[in-house]
Amino acid sequence: MSKIAQYSDSLATIISSQVCEGRTIQSIANELDIPAHVIYRWQREHVEFEDMVKAARSDRAHYYHDKIVEIAESEMNFQDARVNKLRADIYKWAAKVGNRNEFGDQTKIKGDNDSPLQIIVDTGIRRNTE
C-alpha cells in the first residue's frame, strides 16, 4: 500500500536527479512508494520543483545521447544489432523530445542581401485580369 509523502526540497532533488539519469516518474514513484500522480501534483504546486524536473528532462537528452554512443561502440551479433538499433532509435526520439534545441530537427532558411528570401504562395486559382 502506497503512502502519501510530504513534499520536501530533498525529495524534489532526489526525484529530479533520477529523472536526469533516465528514470521515469512512474519508476521513481514505485521505488519511493508514492503514487505518480502525487509527484505530478507537486510539479503543479511547486514552481521550483517543476523547473527542476523540466531542466532534468532537458539534461536527460544528453544521457540518451551517451547511451546511443555506448550502443554504437559495443560489440554485438546480428540479433543484438537489431535490438540495439531499436534502442538507439528510441533514445534518439527521447533526446529530440527532451531537448529540441540541441537534438531536435532544425530547418534554417535565409536569404542574402543580393537575393533576399521570397515567399510565394500559389493557390492554383487564376484570375482573369481582362
Stockholm file with secondary structure:
# STOCKHOLM 1.0

chainA/1-130         MSKIAQYSDSLATIISSQVCEGRTIQSIANELDIPAHVIYRWQREHVEFEDMVKAARSDRAHYYHDKIVEIAESEMNFQDARVNKLRADIYKWAAKVGNRNEFGDQTKIKGDNDSPLQIIVDTGIRRNTE
#=GR chainA/1-130 SS CCCCCCCCHHHHHHHHHHHHTTCCHHHHHHHHTCCHHHHHHHHHHCHHHHHHHHHHHHHHHHHHHHHHHHHHHSCCCHHHHHHHHHHHHHHHHHHHHHCHHHHSCCCCCCCCSSSCCCCCCCCSCCCCCC
#=GC SS_cons         CCCCCCCCHHHHHHHHHHHHTTCCHHHHHHHHTCCHHHHHHHHHHCHHHHHHHHHHHHHHHHHHHHHHHHHHHSCCCHHHHHHHHHHHHHHHHHHHHHCHHHHSCCCCCCCCSSSCCCCCCCCSCCCCCC
//
